[in-house]
């Protein structure tokens, strides 16, 4: 949903040590690079304070992982390319987004497909989410976005143990790669995990789905096997970019709820290959699961394995 007229963006602030003062993250600086000199992942302690997301040094039992892809434009941005960024872009800072990985009581995860006309990531499958409005908590923001996009009303009380926890953070860039153009947007995306209690199964929730065609063209509940296919066969780090890496899947198709031109919804069987396709280097973007969503799904699999 479009931000209200009085909306003030939540920006990212960085703090490297407990003695230092948080500083506003620079648009052209990789967040991960600020904390580590090698690798694409590190741990931080994220906290939302006074309309700021502050990434503190990790603390025992409070740290979460933040990751970027190896092809992150900000990690690979040369000084020459950085000089080509417009002043408006340079002064944006690093925005904050929030997404919810919603797990039904029968163990399925909800993905939505962004509408064709969206300015960023059109027709890309993601977990529901968006911006944080004034005075919202992370929970309130993700559940509001879920409601706006899918019509589903979810609260913390509907979750197991009434808990909604941070699953992971992702350093997101648009466009995704330098081969696709200079960066225009830089986000830290916070993925929250909401595991629903009985009776909130996928079948129960499907009865209440009302998709907003301005934002979402489809949604689908995906099972554990399909998540594994997305994570393993849609590996963005592999060289065969722009294609599904394998043609054999644990299931050939998945059932999705789609929006029609007249605003009504219907059900459609979609090829699994669309979810394992990866972002092309230069040509027009294609239907796929976003790299950040794949990372969140991978972290969800890890949580499931630890709980079994």
N, C-alpha and C positions, 0 to 999 in steps of 0.2 A: 504494500500500500504506500502511496506517496506520503512523504512526511508532511505534518501540519505546518502552517505558515509561521508559527512561533517556534518551530523546531530548532534546537541547538545541537549540533553534532557532538557525539561523544568521541573524544580523541584519545590516542594512546600515549602514555607517558612511561618512561623507562627509568629504572633505578637499579644500578649495578651492585651496590653494597648497602648495608643497613645504615651506614653513616652518611651516605650521599643524599642529595635532594633529587626528587623525580624531575626529569627533563622531558619536554615535548619531543616526541619522536619525529624525526625529519622524514619527509615524504620519500626522498630518494635513498634512504638508508635501509638496509635489510635489518629487520628486528632480530633475527637469529644471529646475524653477524655481530650485533652489539654485545651479545652475551658469550659467544664462543668464537674461536678463531678457525676451527675445523669442524666439518660436518654440517648437516642440514636440520639438526634437531637439538633442543636443549630443554631444560626445565626452568619454570618460573612460578611465582606465586601471584596469580592475577586477582586484583581487587577493584571493584567499582566504587569510586569515592567522588562525591561532588561533581558528577557528570564527567569524570575522567576514569579511564581504565589504566590503572597503574600496574606495571609488571615488576613486582618486587623479586629479589633473589629468592631462590627456593627455600622453603622451610619444611621441617619434618612433618609428614602427613598433610601438607598443604600445597605441595608442588604439583604441577601438571606439565605435560609436554607441549611444546610449541614446535611445529615443523613447517618447513617450506620444501618445495621440490628442488632438485639440483639445478633445474633450468630457471629458477626464480630470477626474473629480470633485474631485481634490485641487487642480487648477489653478483650478477654478471654485467652490471651497468658500468661502462667506462666513463671517465671524466668528460670525454668528448660527447658521448651520448647524453650524459646528464645535463650538459650545457645546452642541449637542444630542447629540453623541457620548457614549456611556457611558464611564466611567472605564476599564473593562476594555479597551475598544477603543482608547482614546487611548494606553494604556500598552503596546500590542502592539509598537510599533516597526514597521520595514519588513522583512518576511520575504524570504527568498531562495529562489527555485526554479530548477531547472535542467532544460532540455529538450534533446533531441537531434534534429537534423534529419538523419535517416538516409537517405543516398543509395545505392541499390543500384548494382552495377557496370554495370547496363544503364541507368542514369540516371534512375531513378524515386525518388520521395520517399514515405516512409511517414507516413500520418496515422492516428490512432486516434479513435474516437468514445467519449466518456465515457459511462458507464452512466447510465440514467434516474434512479437513486436518489441520485446524487452531490449533495452539499450545494451545491457551487459548480459552475456551468457544466454542468448535466446535458445530455446529448445533443449536446454541442458537440464539433466535430472539432478536434483539437489535434495537435501533435507530442508523442511520448511524453516523459514527464518527471515530476518531483515534487520532494520535499524532499532536502536533503543530510543524511545521517546523520553521527554522531560520527566524526571523523577521516577522513572520505572526501575524496578529491579531486573536482573537478568531473567528470572523466572517469568515475571509479568510480561516482559518484552517478547520472549519466545512463544508464550501461550497466546498473546495477542496476535502475533504474526500467523500462528497456526490457525486461529479462528478466522482471520481475514482471508487467508488463502484457501482454506478447506472447509470452513464452516464448523469445524470440530471445537467444542468447548472442553478444555482440559484444565484441571487445577492440580496443585501439588497433592491435595487430599485424595486424588484418584490414583496416585502412584504408590508403588510398594514402599511401605514404611513412611509414606508421605514425603519422600525424598526426591529431589531433582538435583543431580550433581554435575559439575563440570567434567566432561569426558576428555576433552583435548582442545588445543588451540591450533589454528592454521594461519600461516601468513599468506594472504591471498593478493593476487595482482591481476589487473585487467588492462590490456590483453595479457594472456597467460604467459606468453613467451616473447622475447625481443624480436624474433623472426616475424611476429604478427604485428609489430609496431611498438612505439615507445609507451611506457606505462601511463595510464590515465587515472587509475584508481589503485589505492593501497589500503588494505584492511587487515586487521586482526579479527579473525572469526572465532567466536567462542561456541563450541559445541556442547550442549547440555544433553544428558541422558535422562529420559523420563520413561520408566518401566511401569506400565499400567497394571493395576490390580484387577481382580475379578469384580465385575463381569465384563470388563472393557476389552473384549476380543475384537479382532479385525472385522468379523461378521457383524458384531454389535455396532461398531463405529461406522461401518459402511452405510448404515441406514441414516446417518446424520451428516454425511459429507455433502457439501454444497460448494463446488469449486468457483472461485472468482476468475472468470475468463480473462480479465485484464492482467492477471498475474500468473495464472496457472492453466495449462492446457490439459493436464492429466495428473493422476496420482496412482500409486500402486503400493500394495503391501508385499514385501519381498521376504522370502524365507532364508534360513541359514545357508542352504546350499547355493542359492542365487547370490547371496552376499559374497560367498567364497569365490564364485566365478568372477564377480565384478572386481574384487580385490586382486585375485591372482592372474586373471587373463587380461585385465585392463590396466596392466602395469605401465604407467606413464614413463618410467625410466628406461623401458626397452626401446630398441632402435626402430622398430616397425611401427612408427607413429602414424595415427590416422586410420588404423585398422584394428579389428579384433584379432588378437594374436593366435587364437585357436578357434576351430570351427566346431568343436565338440563341447557340449555343456551338460551339466547335470539335469537341466531342463531346457528345452528348445524355445519355449515361449513363456511369457508371464501375463497375467490378467491385469489390465489397467482400467480405471475409470477415466473417461475422456469427456471433454466439453464439446458440444456441437455449436454450429453457427447460431442457432436460435436460442442458445443459452441452456438447453437441456443437456443431460449427461447420459452416457451410454457406456457399455463395457466392451473392451477390445482386447484381443490377444496380440501381443507385440513380441517380435523376435528378441530373444535374450542378447543377441549380438549387438543390438543398439546400446546396451548398457556396458558392454566391454570395449566398445570403440574408444580410441584415445584422440586427444586434441591434435589436429593437423598442424604442421609447421607454419604454413603460410596461407593456404586457401581458406575459404569461408568455413567458419566453425560448423560443427555437425552435432547431431543428437548423440549424447553420451552422458556419463555420470561425471560431475565435476571432480577435479583432482582432490579438492578439499573434502568432498563428501566421501570419496574412496578412502581417504585417510581416516575419517571418522568411523566409517564402517569397519575398517581394519581394527581400530581401537575397540569397537563394540565386540568384535569376535574375540579379542583378547580378554575382555571382561567376562564374556560368556564362558570361555575356557577356564578362567580362574574360579568361576562359580560352580563348575561341574566336578 
